[in-house]
Amino acid sequence: MYHSNSNENDNRRAAIIVARGIVQVVLVLFISFALILVVRRVNFSTLFSQERKESDLRSMSSPPNPDSFVKKISWLVPDIEDVSDPQILYGRELVIHTSKYFSPKGTLETFSNGMNCQNCHLEAGTKAFGNNYAMVASTYPKFRPRSGQIESIEKRVRDCFQRSLNGKAPADSSKEMQAIVSYIKWVGSEVTKEKKPDGTGIYDLPLLERAANPEKGKTIFAQKCVSCHGTNGEGVPNADKTEYTYPPLWGKNSFNTGAGLFRLSRLAGYVRMNMPYGPTFEAMQLTDEEAWDVAAFINIQSRPSMNIKNDWPDISKKPFDHPFGPYADEFSELQHKLGPFGPIKEVAKKK
């Protein structure tokens, strides 16, 4: 009995000694590590800060989290399944398949270059940041500095036919014009005049501190755009060549020099959120710089010209990136076309 108790006590003492030894080793290791950090002037916050810096560097070459600029898409498209009005439905059909009715091969008139309204106004003018129609019904009629007049929705549609479709518009009183207007009004029927919901129109892309670079844009185009739009930006027609599956970005069948997308900020913002085809504002594929540069490459290519001598009767109201003079400032036409735009906007603010 006594011998057994003695062995148990010896075992306890041995276990305590081992435990103390382990604690001492851990303490020595911890103190050594702490001394190393002090000597090298590194601490845990610096380590985490370095991770953040590396993350920031990665973000410069990859699309940012959309939450950084879009909290919520507060505009929802009405459900087309609830529509029974044949005029609205016909208007939607005309927006989606404009070319089948108004192109050189159209069934109604030879009014356009063969593109569809939907080629610029994605998903029949309903896609968030896809040049949608959300704000049209609530803001028109309105004064537009480009014409110097109060414009109706019909006038706005005419502009698209004449500029983006490089053709002529159907008469305001025509069945087709009234159908398109009815559809556009329906798309924005739940938007009030007092508020601009997130996701409407085209995204305002942050300005670069440099000029957009068409040469860099050429590389991006070759990598990410050629497969849909062709080596020469000619687009891809459907099987029976009645409309474009992927529209031409320049050349005789593309939008002309009077179109809104011929302004670099408009095309860059549009590209940033929607191209290459498929992304949404929640899953973008290009960085800001890539969008500016590829837009610059596209817009320096040849395209149909439009007589715009009557545009912008008050030249002081021209946008900072309007590509044609004269201007109310001393900046060159090239800088107004490609940037940098920051100095132009700063001067405009002081006037």
FIBA-431260 format. One record per residue (C-alpha): residue number from 0; chain; x, y, z. Coordinates in nm, 4 decimals. Each point is the difference from the previous one (the first is absolute). Last residue first. Example, Ala and Ser with C-alpha at 12.3 -4.5 7.8 and 13.67 -1.06 7.14 Angstrom:
2
+-----+----+----------+----------+----------+
:   i : ch :       xx :       yy :       zz :
+-----+----+----------+----------+----------+
:   1 :  A :   1.3670 :  -0.1060 :   0.7140 :
:   0 :  A :  -0.1370 :  -0.3440 :   0.0660 :
+-----+----+----------+----------+----------+
REM end
This chain:
351
+-----+----+----------+----------+----------+
:   i : ch :       xx :       yy :       zz :
+-----+----+----------+----------+----------+
: 350 :  A :  -1.7808 :   8.0066 :  -6.4773 :
: 349 :  A :   0.2139 :  -0.1589 :   0.2695 :
: 348 :  A :  -0.1632 :  -0.3410 :  -0.0354 :
: 347 :  A :   0.0766 :  -0.0098 :  -0.3734 :
: 346 :  A :   0.3712 :   0.0457 :   0.0702 :
: 345 :  A :  -0.0030 :  -0.2979 :   0.2351 :
: 344 :  A :  -0.1934 :  -0.2132 :  -0.2502 :
: 343 :  A :   0.2586 :   0.0596 :  -0.2714 :
: 342 :  A :   0.2874 :  -0.0694 :   0.2404 :
: 341 :  A :  -0.1532 :  -0.3361 :   0.0952 :
: 340 :  A :  -0.0635 :  -0.1135 :  -0.3555 :
: 339 :  A :   0.3397 :  -0.1462 :  -0.0859 :
: 338 :  A :  -0.1322 :  -0.0519 :  -0.2541 :
: 337 :  A :  -0.0793 :  -0.1925 :  -0.3179 :
: 336 :  A :  -0.2487 :   0.2140 :  -0.1966 :
: 335 :  A :   0.0105 :   0.3288 :   0.1879 :
: 334 :  A :   0.3772 :  -0.0374 :   0.0114 :
: 333 :  A :   0.0110 :  -0.0515 :  -0.3774 :
: 332 :  A :  -0.2258 :   0.3003 :  -0.0615 :
: 331 :  A :   0.2474 :   0.2132 :   0.1880 :
: 330 :  A :  -0.0675 :   0.1807 :   0.3270 :
: 329 :  A :  -0.0460 :   0.3765 :  -0.0069 :
: 328 :  A :  -0.3547 :   0.0143 :   0.1359 :
: 327 :  A :  -0.3454 :   0.0860 :  -0.1391 :
: 326 :  A :   0.0442 :  -0.2596 :  -0.2691 :
: 325 :  A :  -0.0182 :  -0.0099 :  -0.3790 :
: 324 :  A :   0.0431 :  -0.2866 :  -0.0314 :
: 323 :  A :  -0.0739 :  -0.3709 :  -0.0447 :
: 322 :  A :   0.0584 :  -0.3007 :   0.2273 :
: 321 :  A :  -0.2393 :   0.0924 :   0.2824 :
: 320 :  A :   0.1879 :  -0.1360 :   0.2984 :
: 319 :  A :  -0.0500 :   0.2883 :   0.2444 :
: 318 :  A :  -0.3663 :   0.0219 :  -0.0971 :
: 317 :  A :  -0.1047 :   0.3018 :  -0.2076 :
: 316 :  A :  -0.2001 :   0.2570 :   0.1959 :
: 315 :  A :   0.2444 :   0.2844 :  -0.0650 :
: 314 :  A :  -0.0603 :  -0.0607 :  -0.3700 :
: 313 :  A :  -0.3530 :   0.1398 :   0.0240 :
: 312 :  A :  -0.1485 :  -0.1118 :  -0.3323 :
: 311 :  A :   0.1130 :  -0.3525 :   0.0962 :
: 310 :  A :  -0.0899 :  -0.1835 :  -0.3203 :
: 309 :  A :  -0.0863 :   0.1983 :  -0.3122 :
: 308 :  A :   0.3274 :  -0.0777 :  -0.1738 :
: 307 :  A :  -0.0489 :  -0.3710 :   0.0663 :
: 306 :  A :   0.0231 :  -0.1281 :  -0.3578 :
: 305 :  A :   0.0518 :  -0.3685 :   0.0568 :
: 304 :  A :   0.3013 :  -0.2146 :  -0.0813 :
: 303 :  A :  -0.0037 :  -0.3729 :  -0.0657 :
: 302 :  A :   0.2772 :  -0.1931 :   0.1774 :
: 301 :  A :   0.3788 :  -0.0197 :  -0.0077 :
: 300 :  A :   0.1835 :  -0.1160 :   0.3109 :
: 299 :  A :   0.1025 :   0.2430 :   0.2744 :
: 298 :  A :  -0.3081 :  -0.0964 :   0.2014 :
: 297 :  A :   0.0823 :  -0.3686 :   0.0343 :
: 296 :  A :   0.3557 :   0.0564 :   0.1235 :
: 295 :  A :  -0.1176 :   0.2605 :   0.2493 :
: 294 :  A :  -0.2660 :  -0.2372 :   0.1310 :
: 293 :  A :   0.2700 :  -0.2663 :   0.0428 :
: 292 :  A :   0.2071 :   0.2444 :   0.2031 :
: 291 :  A :  -0.2766 :   0.1286 :   0.2257 :
: 290 :  A :  -0.1314 :  -0.3511 :   0.0740 :
: 289 :  A :   0.3486 :  -0.1347 :   0.0658 :
: 288 :  A :   0.0682 :   0.2836 :   0.2425 :
: 287 :  A :  -0.3200 :  -0.0645 :   0.1956 :
: 286 :  A :   0.0751 :  -0.3719 :   0.0224 :
: 285 :  A :  -0.1740 :  -0.2521 :  -0.2230 :
: 284 :  A :  -0.1878 :  -0.3231 :   0.0769 :
: 283 :  A :  -0.2930 :   0.1146 :   0.2122 :
: 282 :  A :  -0.2029 :  -0.2328 :   0.2188 :
: 281 :  A :  -0.2571 :   0.1934 :   0.2053 :
: 280 :  A :  -0.0357 :   0.2881 :  -0.2499 :
: 279 :  A :  -0.0923 :  -0.2713 :  -0.2465 :
: 278 :  A :   0.2199 :  -0.2050 :  -0.2266 :
: 277 :  A :  -0.1167 :  -0.1836 :  -0.3151 :
: 276 :  A :   0.1526 :   0.1703 :  -0.2995 :
: 275 :  A :   0.3557 :   0.1127 :   0.0579 :
: 274 :  A :  -0.1278 :   0.2488 :   0.1009 :
: 273 :  A :  -0.2938 :   0.1270 :   0.2018 :
: 272 :  A :   0.1010 :   0.2173 :   0.2939 :
: 271 :  A :   0.3320 :   0.1366 :  -0.1203 :
: 270 :  A :  -0.1107 :   0.0150 :  -0.3633 :
: 269 :  A :  -0.2898 :   0.2347 :   0.0760 :
: 268 :  A :   0.2133 :   0.2211 :   0.2213 :
: 267 :  A :   0.2695 :   0.0152 :  -0.2695 :
: 266 :  A :  -0.2533 :   0.0723 :  -0.2766 :
: 265 :  A :  -0.1611 :   0.2857 :   0.1919 :
: 264 :  A :   0.3293 :   0.1480 :   0.1191 :
: 263 :  A :   0.1418 :  -0.0122 :  -0.3536 :
: 262 :  A :  -0.2785 :   0.1905 :  -0.1697 :
: 261 :  A :  -0.0680 :  -0.1905 :  -0.3222 :
: 260 :  A :  -0.2445 :  -0.2009 :   0.2079 :
: 259 :  A :  -0.2429 :   0.2931 :  -0.0116 :
: 258 :  A :  -0.0245 :  -0.0213 :  -0.3761 :
: 257 :  A :   0.0906 :   0.2937 :  -0.2255 :
: 256 :  A :   0.3142 :  -0.1632 :  -0.1377 :
: 255 :  A :  -0.1977 :  -0.2905 :  -0.1447 :
: 254 :  A :  -0.1005 :  -0.3355 :   0.1457 :
: 253 :  A :   0.1222 :  -0.3052 :  -0.1941 :
: 252 :  A :  -0.0843 :  -0.1346 :  -0.3432 :
: 251 :  A :   0.2603 :   0.1954 :  -0.1977 :
: 250 :  A :   0.2913 :  -0.0860 :   0.2276 :
: 249 :  A :   0.0252 :  -0.0107 :   0.3770 :
: 248 :  A :  -0.1277 :  -0.2069 :   0.2899 :
: 247 :  A :  -0.2071 :  -0.2395 :  -0.2112 :
: 246 :  A :  -0.2718 :  -0.1784 :   0.1985 :
: 245 :  A :   0.0092 :  -0.3538 :   0.1381 :
: 244 :  A :  -0.2974 :  -0.2165 :  -0.1015 :
: 243 :  A :  -0.0664 :   0.2560 :  -0.2672 :
: 242 :  A :  -0.3217 :   0.0058 :  -0.2028 :
: 241 :  A :  -0.1601 :  -0.1416 :  -0.3165 :
: 240 :  A :   0.3135 :  -0.1853 :  -0.1046 :
: 239 :  A :  -0.1795 :  -0.3355 :  -0.0285 :
: 238 :  A :   0.2460 :  -0.1684 :   0.2387 :
: 237 :  A :   0.0398 :   0.2949 :   0.2352 :
: 236 :  A :   0.2479 :   0.2776 :  -0.0693 :
: 235 :  A :   0.3366 :   0.0241 :   0.1785 :
: 234 :  A :   0.1665 :   0.3363 :   0.0599 :
: 233 :  A :   0.2303 :   0.1968 :  -0.2292 :
: 232 :  A :   0.2453 :   0.1068 :   0.2683 :
: 231 :  A :   0.2888 :  -0.0793 :  -0.2314 :
: 230 :  A :   0.1134 :  -0.3143 :   0.1783 :
: 229 :  A :  -0.3576 :  -0.1002 :   0.0728 :
: 228 :  A :  -0.2572 :   0.1165 :   0.2530 :
: 227 :  A :  -0.0545 :  -0.3200 :   0.1967 :
: 226 :  A :   0.3384 :  -0.1768 :   0.0129 :
: 225 :  A :   0.1800 :   0.3291 :  -0.0581 :
: 224 :  A :  -0.1027 :   0.1539 :   0.3321 :
: 223 :  A :   0.2150 :  -0.1446 :   0.2789 :
: 222 :  A :   0.3609 :  -0.0473 :  -0.1040 :
: 221 :  A :   0.0119 :   0.1961 :  -0.3245 :
: 220 :  A :  -0.2065 :   0.2815 :   0.1524 :
: 219 :  A :   0.2287 :   0.0112 :   0.3036 :
: 218 :  A :   0.3043 :   0.0348 :  -0.2237 :
: 217 :  A :  -0.1650 :   0.2750 :  -0.2053 :
: 216 :  A :  -0.0988 :   0.1782 :   0.3202 :
: 215 :  A :   0.3633 :   0.0254 :   0.1018 :
: 214 :  A :   0.0639 :   0.1700 :  -0.3323 :
: 213 :  A :  -0.3135 :   0.2151 :   0.0405 :
: 212 :  A :   0.1293 :   0.1497 :   0.3262 :
: 211 :  A :  -0.2453 :   0.2056 :   0.2046 :
: 210 :  A :   0.1654 :   0.3197 :   0.1179 :
: 209 :  A :   0.1352 :   0.0020 :   0.3517 :
: 208 :  A :  -0.1482 :   0.0640 :   0.3440 :
: 207 :  A :  -0.2829 :  -0.2341 :  -0.0955 :
: 206 :  A :  -0.3573 :   0.1021 :   0.0717 :
: 205 :  A :  -0.2303 :  -0.2142 :   0.2116 :
: 204 :  A :  -0.2631 :  -0.1763 :  -0.2166 :
: 203 :  A :  -0.3483 :   0.1463 :   0.0087 :
: 202 :  A :  -0.2100 :  -0.3135 :  -0.0606 :
: 201 :  A :  -0.2498 :   0.0236 :  -0.2846 :
: 200 :  A :  -0.3780 :   0.0369 :   0.0374 :
: 199 :  A :  -0.1545 :  -0.1108 :   0.3273 :
: 198 :  A :   0.1705 :  -0.2362 :   0.2439 :
: 197 :  A :  -0.0709 :   0.1911 :   0.3179 :
: 196 :  A :  -0.3359 :   0.1748 :  -0.0015 :
: 195 :  A :  -0.0240 :   0.3699 :  -0.0878 :
: 194 :  A :  -0.2705 :   0.1524 :   0.2161 :
: 193 :  A :  -0.2486 :   0.2873 :  -0.0220 :
: 192 :  A :  -0.1382 :  -0.0888 :  -0.3432 :
: 191 :  A :  -0.1292 :  -0.3351 :   0.1164 :
: 190 :  A :   0.0950 :  -0.3367 :  -0.1487 :
: 189 :  A :  -0.2708 :  -0.2689 :  -0.0143 :
: 188 :  A :  -0.1051 :   0.0673 :  -0.3597 :
: 187 :  A :   0.3552 :   0.0035 :  -0.1290 :
: 186 :  A :  -0.0257 :  -0.3106 :  -0.2192 :
: 185 :  A :  -0.3642 :   0.0852 :  -0.0828 :
: 184 :  A :   0.0952 :   0.3424 :  -0.1327 :
: 183 :  A :   0.2611 :  -0.1589 :  -0.2260 :
: 182 :  A :  -0.2596 :  -0.2493 :  -0.1284 :
: 181 :  A :  -0.2525 :   0.2716 :  -0.0762 :
: 180 :  A :   0.2649 :   0.2038 :  -0.1795 :
: 179 :  A :   0.0979 :  -0.2984 :  -0.2148 :
: 178 :  A :  -0.3646 :  -0.0684 :  -0.0859 :
: 177 :  A :  -0.0630 :   0.3659 :  -0.0865 :
: 176 :  A :   0.2973 :   0.0025 :  -0.2333 :
: 175 :  A :  -0.1122 :  -0.3212 :  -0.1691 :
: 174 :  A :  -0.3620 :   0.1042 :  -0.0543 :
: 173 :  A :   0.1161 :   0.3220 :  -0.1601 :
: 172 :  A :  -0.0844 :   0.3421 :   0.1436 :
: 171 :  A :   0.3585 :   0.0896 :   0.0850 :
: 170 :  A :   0.1095 :  -0.0969 :  -0.3501 :
: 169 :  A :   0.2520 :  -0.2821 :  -0.0258 :
: 168 :  A :   0.3608 :   0.1045 :   0.0521 :
: 167 :  A :   0.2811 :   0.0352 :  -0.2474 :
: 166 :  A :   0.3268 :  -0.1854 :  -0.0152 :
: 165 :  A :   0.3297 :  -0.0280 :   0.1851 :
: 164 :  A :  -0.1429 :  -0.2491 :   0.2522 :
: 163 :  A :   0.1817 :   0.1712 :   0.2876 :
: 162 :  A :  -0.0440 :   0.3475 :  -0.1461 :
: 161 :  A :  -0.3167 :   0.0394 :  -0.2068 :
: 160 :  A :  -0.2005 :  -0.2828 :   0.1543 :
: 159 :  A :   0.1178 :   0.0913 :   0.3492 :
: 158 :  A :  -0.0820 :   0.3671 :  -0.0523 :
: 157 :  A :  -0.3479 :  -0.0911 :  -0.1171 :
: 156 :  A :  -0.0526 :  -0.1909 :   0.3253 :
: 155 :  A :   0.0943 :   0.3102 :   0.1985 :
: 154 :  A :  -0.2317 :   0.2125 :  -0.2098 :
: 153 :  A :  -0.2866 :  -0.2432 :   0.0658 :
: 152 :  A :   0.0767 :   0.0138 :   0.3718 :
: 151 :  A :  -0.0582 :   0.3736 :  -0.0198 :
: 150 :  A :   0.2700 :   0.2660 :  -0.0010 :
: 149 :  A :   0.0174 :   0.3507 :   0.1406 :
: 148 :  A :   0.2592 :   0.1731 :  -0.2135 :
: 147 :  A :   0.3665 :   0.0988 :  -0.0113 :
: 146 :  A :   0.0635 :  -0.3069 :  -0.2111 :
: 145 :  A :   0.3001 :  -0.1259 :   0.1958 :
: 144 :  A :  -0.1035 :   0.2005 :   0.3065 :
: 143 :  A :  -0.3018 :  -0.2229 :   0.0597 :
: 142 :  A :  -0.3121 :   0.1457 :   0.1611 :
: 141 :  A :  -0.2469 :  -0.2635 :   0.1176 :
: 140 :  A :  -0.3183 :  -0.1758 :  -0.1101 :
: 139 :  A :   0.0967 :  -0.2458 :   0.1333 :
: 138 :  A :   0.1456 :  -0.0713 :   0.3460 :
: 137 :  A :  -0.2267 :  -0.2673 :   0.1508 :
: 136 :  A :  -0.0544 :  -0.2000 :  -0.3205 :
: 135 :  A :   0.3685 :  -0.0011 :  -0.0910 :
: 134 :  A :   0.1520 :  -0.0952 :   0.3347 :
: 133 :  A :  -0.0071 :  -0.3800 :  -0.0304 :
: 132 :  A :   0.0744 :  -0.0235 :  -0.3724 :
: 131 :  A :   0.3218 :  -0.2004 :   0.0344 :
: 130 :  A :   0.3511 :   0.0798 :  -0.1185 :
: 129 :  A :   0.1127 :  -0.3358 :   0.1461 :
: 128 :  A :   0.0716 :   0.1350 :   0.3482 :
: 127 :  A :  -0.2691 :  -0.2390 :   0.1294 :
: 126 :  A :  -0.1554 :  -0.1764 :  -0.3000 :
: 125 :  A :  -0.3502 :   0.1030 :  -0.1107 :
: 124 :  A :   0.0445 :   0.1675 :  -0.3383 :
: 123 :  A :  -0.1029 :  -0.3017 :  -0.2050 :
: 122 :  A :   0.2555 :  -0.2177 :   0.1762 :
: 121 :  A :   0.2739 :   0.2492 :  -0.0810 :
: 120 :  A :  -0.0705 :   0.3449 :  -0.1395 :
: 119 :  A :   0.2917 :   0.0205 :  -0.2483 :
: 118 :  A :  -0.0553 :  -0.3179 :  -0.2023 :
: 117 :  A :  -0.3590 :   0.0044 :   0.1249 :
: 116 :  A :  -0.0863 :   0.2858 :  -0.2350 :
: 115 :  A :   0.0903 :  -0.2450 :  -0.2757 :
: 114 :  A :   0.2711 :   0.0462 :  -0.2605 :
: 113 :  A :  -0.0549 :  -0.0265 :  -0.3748 :
: 112 :  A :   0.1227 :   0.3477 :  -0.0933 :
: 111 :  A :  -0.3485 :   0.1500 :   0.0134 :
: 110 :  A :  -0.3130 :   0.1245 :  -0.1760 :
: 109 :  A :  -0.0583 :  -0.2307 :  -0.2934 :
: 108 :  A :  -0.3696 :  -0.0352 :   0.0809 :
: 107 :  A :  -0.2582 :  -0.2600 :   0.0969 :
: 106 :  A :   0.1175 :  -0.3616 :  -0.0484 :
: 105 :  A :   0.3654 :   0.0746 :   0.0637 :
: 104 :  A :   0.2846 :  -0.1184 :  -0.2205 :
: 103 :  A :   0.1643 :   0.3442 :  -0.0246 :
: 102 :  A :  -0.1020 :   0.0407 :   0.3651 :
: 101 :  A :  -0.3304 :   0.1199 :   0.1484 :
: 100 :  A :  -0.2171 :  -0.3005 :   0.0851 :
:  99 :  A :   0.2316 :  -0.2956 :   0.0589 :
:  98 :  A :   0.2704 :   0.2441 :   0.1073 :
:  97 :  A :  -0.1987 :   0.1259 :   0.2954 :
:  96 :  A :  -0.0201 :  -0.3500 :   0.1515 :
:  95 :  A :   0.0246 :   0.0628 :   0.3758 :
:  94 :  A :  -0.1289 :   0.3587 :   0.0002 :
:  93 :  A :  -0.2687 :  -0.0780 :  -0.2594 :
:  92 :  A :  -0.1200 :  -0.3031 :   0.1971 :
:  91 :  A :  -0.0182 :   0.2112 :   0.3146 :
:  90 :  A :  -0.2130 :   0.2541 :  -0.1815 :
:  89 :  A :  -0.2281 :  -0.2749 :  -0.1263 :
:  88 :  A :  -0.0480 :  -0.1217 :   0.3570 :
:  87 :  A :  -0.0802 :   0.3508 :   0.1198 :
:  86 :  A :  -0.2521 :   0.0497 :  -0.2813 :
:  85 :  A :  -0.1542 :  -0.3450 :   0.0543 :
:  84 :  A :  -0.0907 :   0.0848 :   0.3629 :
:  83 :  A :  -0.0025 :  -0.3364 :   0.1815 :
:  82 :  A :   0.2912 :   0.0600 :   0.2327 :
:  81 :  A :   0.0349 :  -0.2069 :   0.3180 :
:  80 :  A :   0.2605 :  -0.2293 :  -0.1539 :
:  79 :  A :   0.2093 :   0.3102 :  -0.0713 :
:  78 :  A :   0.0626 :   0.0305 :   0.3740 :
:  77 :  A :   0.0846 :   0.3556 :   0.0978 :
:  76 :  A :   0.3724 :   0.0691 :   0.0145 :
:  75 :  A :   0.1433 :   0.0528 :   0.3458 :
:  74 :  A :   0.1807 :   0.3144 :   0.1067 :
:  73 :  A :   0.1703 :   0.0081 :   0.3382 :
:  72 :  A :   0.3184 :  -0.1719 :  -0.1085 :
:  71 :  A :   0.1778 :   0.0096 :   0.3316 :
:  70 :  A :   0.3204 :   0.1213 :   0.1507 :
:  69 :  A :   0.1808 :   0.0575 :  -0.3280 :
:  68 :  A :   0.3416 :   0.1647 :   0.0058 :
:  67 :  A :   0.2202 :  -0.2036 :   0.2316 :
:  66 :  A :  -0.2660 :  -0.2729 :   0.0118 :
:  65 :  A :   0.1044 :  -0.0863 :  -0.3548 :
:  64 :  A :   0.3146 :  -0.1665 :   0.1382 :
:  63 :  A :   0.2829 :   0.1243 :  -0.2144 :
:  62 :  A :   0.0932 :  -0.1352 :  -0.3435 :
:  61 :  A :   0.3611 :  -0.1206 :  -0.0179 :
:  60 :  A :   0.3338 :   0.1670 :  -0.0649 :
:  59 :  A :  -0.0257 :   0.2712 :   0.2643 :
:  58 :  A :  -0.1699 :  -0.2503 :   0.2306 :
:  57 :  A :   0.3174 :  -0.2072 :   0.0143 :
:  56 :  A :   0.1922 :   0.3008 :   0.1287 :
:  55 :  A :  -0.2650 :   0.0595 :   0.2645 :
:  54 :  A :   0.0193 :  -0.3650 :   0.1081 :
:  53 :  A :   0.3766 :   0.0289 :   0.0313 :
:  52 :  A :  -0.0471 :   0.3129 :   0.2096 :
:  51 :  A :  -0.2584 :  -0.1764 :   0.2137 :
:  50 :  A :   0.2347 :  -0.2918 :   0.0591 :
:  49 :  A :   0.2705 :   0.2465 :   0.0953 :
:  48 :  A :  -0.2375 :   0.1619 :   0.2485 :
:  47 :  A :  -0.0630 :  -0.3438 :   0.1508 :
:  46 :  A :   0.3721 :  -0.0460 :   0.0511 :
:  45 :  A :   0.0373 :   0.3543 :   0.1242 :
:  44 :  A :  -0.2789 :  -0.0585 :   0.2513 :
:  43 :  A :   0.1780 :  -0.3133 :   0.1195 :
:  42 :  A :   0.3238 :   0.1789 :   0.0685 :
:  41 :  A :   0.3242 :   0.0596 :  -0.1845 :
:  40 :  A :   0.2878 :   0.2143 :   0.1099 :
:  39 :  A :   0.2519 :  -0.2672 :  -0.0978 :
:  38 :  A :   0.1493 :   0.0061 :   0.3465 :
:  37 :  A :  -0.3419 :   0.0161 :   0.1613 :
:  36 :  A :  -0.1355 :  -0.2888 :  -0.2048 :
:  35 :  A :   0.3067 :  -0.2112 :   0.0736 :
:  34 :  A :  -0.0298 :   0.0785 :   0.3685 :
:  33 :  A :  -0.3642 :  -0.1124 :  -0.0005 :
:  32 :  A :   0.0938 :  -0.3246 :  -0.1712 :
:  31 :  A :   0.2690 :  -0.0673 :   0.2581 :
:  30 :  A :  -0.2401 :   0.0808 :   0.2849 :
:  29 :  A :  -0.2594 :  -0.2420 :  -0.1408 :
:  28 :  A :   0.2570 :  -0.2752 :  -0.0532 :
:  27 :  A :   0.1392 :   0.0413 :   0.3511 :
:  26 :  A :  -0.3505 :   0.0013 :   0.1468 :
:  25 :  A :  -0.0927 :  -0.3151 :  -0.1890 :
:  24 :  A :   0.3196 :  -0.1742 :   0.1179 :
:  23 :  A :  -0.0665 :   0.1061 :   0.3602 :
:  22 :  A :  -0.3577 :  -0.1270 :  -0.0169 :
:  21 :  A :   0.1202 :  -0.3342 :  -0.1366 :
:  20 :  A :   0.2591 :  -0.0299 :   0.2771 :
:  19 :  A :  -0.2536 :   0.0821 :   0.2654 :
:  18 :  A :  -0.2246 :  -0.2731 :  -0.1371 :
:  17 :  A :   0.2870 :  -0.2509 :   0.0041 :
:  16 :  A :   0.0899 :   0.0889 :   0.3602 :
:  15 :  A :  -0.3649 :  -0.0315 :   0.1064 :
:  14 :  A :  -0.0268 :  -0.3396 :  -0.1674 :
:  13 :  A :   0.3153 :  -0.1211 :   0.1757 :
:  12 :  A :  -0.1284 :   0.1191 :   0.3373 :
:  11 :  A :  -0.3288 :  -0.1813 :  -0.0576 :
:  10 :  A :   0.1783 :  -0.3191 :  -0.0995 :
:   9 :  A :   0.2190 :   0.0096 :   0.3099 :
:   8 :  A :  -0.3059 :   0.0478 :   0.2166 :
:   7 :  A :  -0.1688 :  -0.2999 :  -0.1604 :
:   6 :  A :   0.3117 :  -0.2115 :   0.0491 :
:   5 :  A :   0.0130 :   0.0884 :   0.3697 :
:   4 :  A :  -0.3658 :  -0.0871 :   0.0422 :
:   3 :  A :   0.0603 :  -0.3467 :  -0.1468 :
:   2 :  A :   0.3025 :  -0.0696 :   0.2303 :
:   1 :  A :  -0.2071 :   0.0925 :   0.3025 :
:   0 :  A :  -0.2711 :  -0.2455 :  -0.0943 :
+-----+----+----------+----------+----------+
REM end
